[in-house]
Amino acid sequence: MSLASRTRLAALLAALTVGAAGITTWAYGYGTAPQPAAATKATSRPSVTQGTVLQVVAHPDDDLFFMNPDLSRSISTGVKVTTVYLTAGESDGRNEAHSPHLQDPTRPADHASYAEARQNGIRAAYAEMATGRRTSAWQRTSIPTTGGGSAEVDVLLARPEVNLVWMQMREARSISGDNPDSLRGLWDGKVPALGSQLASGSPVRTPFTYTRDQAVQAIANVFALYRPTTIRTQDPTPGRTQPAGAFLDHQDHMYGARFVQAATERYAATAGRPHFSVQNYVSYPNSSLPPTLDAKAAEEKLGYLKTYAWSDHQDWCGSPAGCGDRKTATRPTGAGWNQTIRYSRGESTTWMTQGPPGRLYAFAALDGQMAYWTRPAPDADWQGPRFLPPTAPGTTIDAGASTTRLPDGRIAVLATRTTLATTAQDYRRESVYALQNAPGADFGPWHSLGTPDTGDLSATSATGAPTAAADATGRITVYIRDSRRTLHARTQSAPGADFGPWQTLGGTALQGDPVTATDSAGRRHLYAATDRTVLAWTQPAPGAPLTGPFPTGLPATTGVLSATGQDDGVRLSFRTPGTGTVTTTQATITPGAPAPLLSPPATAGGEGGYGAVATTSHLLAGRAATGTAAVTLPGQNPAWYESQMLYTGAPATVTAPDGTGLAAALGLDADLHTTTTPTPTPTPTPTPAPAPGPGPGPAVPAPSTPWHRAVPPTALAQAARPH
């Protein structure tokens, strides 16, 4: 950082006032005025990572365990990245490692010092991710929040776009125990206010308390300060071991995410902000699921965790509290968490679809509502985002969307909706759908499909996201995984009629969301992953009831599937645990056979990645190992062509009537980005390859156009917002 920049930052810190404008100017170390010239220039360039990313987690280390490598990848691009820690993470106040190979001296409990040590470890890990040096300096200051509270804000001086915000509320000090002095107790109304736990070195010196409303407002104020386009948080509905059993996740993770939901709903009502998306992450439940990262990514993630854990135990920071979290030093891998990253919502790849011939639709949850973009014709420009009718006050549309196309060309879009409620028992999650009034027309209001769960809705609501299919008459069937990890379906009694009751289709230990596709004969296939294999349900004939579940014999997957009709069957795609390589198999139905026949699984080649893979007839799109959007065509070499753009959620693909393939993803800037592939050409007769010679071989043309914003910034400025 130059001397001039340091001087300018010091002047800003000295001039810091309680006014919002002063804080906004100070955040990230520089002003936030728009740059019209740069934005205009960027429209002619391929997509790169842009936007402002904000993580909100319950404890120091939740981001490193459960949001990396997304976090480190975002920091490496140079975009603005901030992480908000809701609690101090003070636990039992003992910063000690005790294991067969590590035995630290036992000392009296000191909650303030342990909170400070965890802060020191986080600052070291972020400095290492951003600069390669854990010792990079930070500027720590205090800012007012609401209700007399304050938050600590840390700015990395060498990379001032990297910030940390410490809310310093008390943690539950128990994974599932019913401690009223906790985020859970505050949300459920068991305490009128939750107190603070200040770190020993924090510039915030005066203890404070938050009511539930004040806690929500304090988080919303942080959103208003940083103006994020991507908000990352934990899973508000991870479920229980059984209907009345222990939570599958730490209660602070779960209830912290609910406070984030309420804060995003409040922030969305403010004027002048950018659009934003939300990404939810799986935490403790990763322990029992297959790893998703390759060895290189897992090792890199582990390195940052060891820095946070102060594994070398050298006094490099000079803090009496310690330079990191020695509890984590006993097992920096967690319960295998360094090998995994998973999204708890937004993994459907069917959010882009065709309406009337030549017209495309793409959907995404923005600002807690459902947005959509349209391309009226193959040679027309994309338009949007526009918004479906808003949901009721106090409710939000969760991340992710799926679609189904009716025979007349109308589109039905499905999602889950959360009711935040003012009382704890009324918090719940349900499936909803909206239908176009006519082909190519606007969408009608949202309709509730309810939930197959019937008990403890406020504490569980751990259903998956709905997927749907329409038969030849236009009758829609919706499929969903319930909180007991079994499959359920709900079907219209006739086209346009009400839906019947939820029906159980069976299956056990289901993970992720079911996927469905129809083969060329009109028979419907449905597949769902477990932690060990994939189960299948199929129609023996078009219009017949689904039968199953059938074992497929497929190996374990990372839990996210995609399916597309191809030839006389359905192509199923998934990632291989531990490598992230994409694997495909073709499923066909043989008359008289009780289960589908699957071809031997084949890999798409190339290095692995993570997250969902979208498939269409000749195109696959997914997240590369670097986290960027990538596409591949069968038989291409190199196997995957990577962009320079990180994205959120899952990609989507479609094939136009002329055979052109199109892939789309929602960037961290909350904008739609697309790429197109040419119409496939017949494969020529192979010829013997020439003997390899010195130097690089001939250049191989890319299989697609560069990723680019679907709607230029000038058009985005005119897009409609929800009212």
Buried (B, 14 or more C-beta within 10 A) or exposed (E): BEEEBBEBBEEBEEEBEEEEEBBBBBBBBBEEEEEEEEBEEBEEEBBBBBBBBBBBBBBBBBBBBBBBBBBBBBBBBBBBBBBBBBBBBBBEBBBBBEEEEBEBEEEEEBBBBBBBBBBBBBBBBBBBBBBEEBEBEBBBBBBBBBBEBBBBBBBBBBBBBBBBBBBBBBBBBBBBEEBEBBBBBBBBEBBEBBBBBBBBBBBBEEEBBBBBEBBBBBBBBBBBBBBBBBBBBBBBBBBBEEBEEEBBBBBBBBBBBBBBBBBBBBBBEEEEBBBBBBBBBBBBBBEEBBBBBBEEBBEBBBBBBBBBBBBEBEEBBEBEBBBBBBBBBBBBBBEBBBBBBBBBBBBBBBBBBBBBEBBBBBBBBBBBBBBBBBBBEBEEEBBBBBBBBBBEEEBBBBBBBBBBBBEEBBBBBBBBBBBBBEEBEEBBBBBBBBBBEEBBEEBBEBEEBBBBBEEBBBBBBBBBBBBBBBBEEBBBBBBBBBBBBBBBBBBBEEBEEEBEEBBEBEBEBBBBBBBBBBBEBEBBBBBBBBBEBBBBBBBBEEEEEBBBBBEBEBBBBBBBBBBBBBEEBBBBBBBBBBBBBBBBBBBBBEEEEEBBEBEEBEEBBBBBBBBBBBBBBBBBBBBBBBBBBBBBBBEBEEBBBBBBBBBBBBBBBBBBEEEBBBBBBBBBBBBBBBBBBBEBEEEEEEEEEEEEEEEEEEEEEBBBEBBBBBBBBEBBEEBEBBE
